[in-house]
Amino acid sequence: MSETITLDELKAQVGGEPRYSRWFTLDQKRIDLFADVTEDWQFIHVKPEAAAKTQFGGTIAHGFLSLSMLSAMSFDCEPSLENIEMGVNYGFDKIRFTAPVAVGSRVRGKFTTLSVDEKSPTNILVTKRVDVEIEGGKRPALTSEWLGLTVLKKEGAA
């Protein structure tokens, strides 16, 4: 997203309306590529015939694939602070995988700002609740509290 906001505008988002990313399709090709990168070739992800005999009825995306999509989802819909030097993934307070993502499903991120903590004049810790929604699903694929550290440029820095 190309939107840039001030620190005061970010603070005003706390507890406000969520932002939504676009939909991303988790097809078998994406699942297979993720399996290759992570070396997680569990059959429920990469063997459609064997996975069809399970309670899932077919292959499902890795939970960590859904989690890894948060970066793309965030870039898709979250504004950045003005005067930013960089953003750093600070970690998670909670992650729960609450529903399987069947092959071919579409997912999107739902981001709600929970807190904005000024650790220093240049370090802003932002906590977001993030749900990965499954199109047509009753429950999200995952829920989490994601922490991001935004580092602002020092006064006078270009």
RALIN-V324164 format. One record per backbone hydrogen bond with DSSP energy under -1.0 kcal/mol. CO is the residue of the C=O (numbers start at 1). NH is the residue of the N-H. Records with the same first field share a line. If there is no record, write none. Layout:
CO=NH  NH
//
This chain:
3=80
5=82
6=10
7=11
8=12
10=13
11=14
13=16
19=111
24=107
25=27
26=104
27=31
28=32
29=33
30=34
31=35
32=36
33=37
34=38
35=39  40
42=45  46
43=47
44=60
47=51
48=52
50=53
51=54
54=57
59=103
62=66
63=67
64=68
65=69
67=70
69=73
70=74
71=75
72=76
73=77
74=78
80=5
83=153
86=151
88=149
91=147
94=145
96=143
101=61
102=105
105=26
106=135
107=24
108=133
109=21
110=131
111=19
112=129
113=15
115=127
117=119  125
122=152
123=119  120
124=150
125=117
126=148
127=114  115
128=146
129=112
130=144
131=110
132=141
133=108
134=137
141=98  99
142=132
143=96
144=130
145=93
146=128
147=90  91
148=126
149=88
150=124
151=85  86
154=157
//
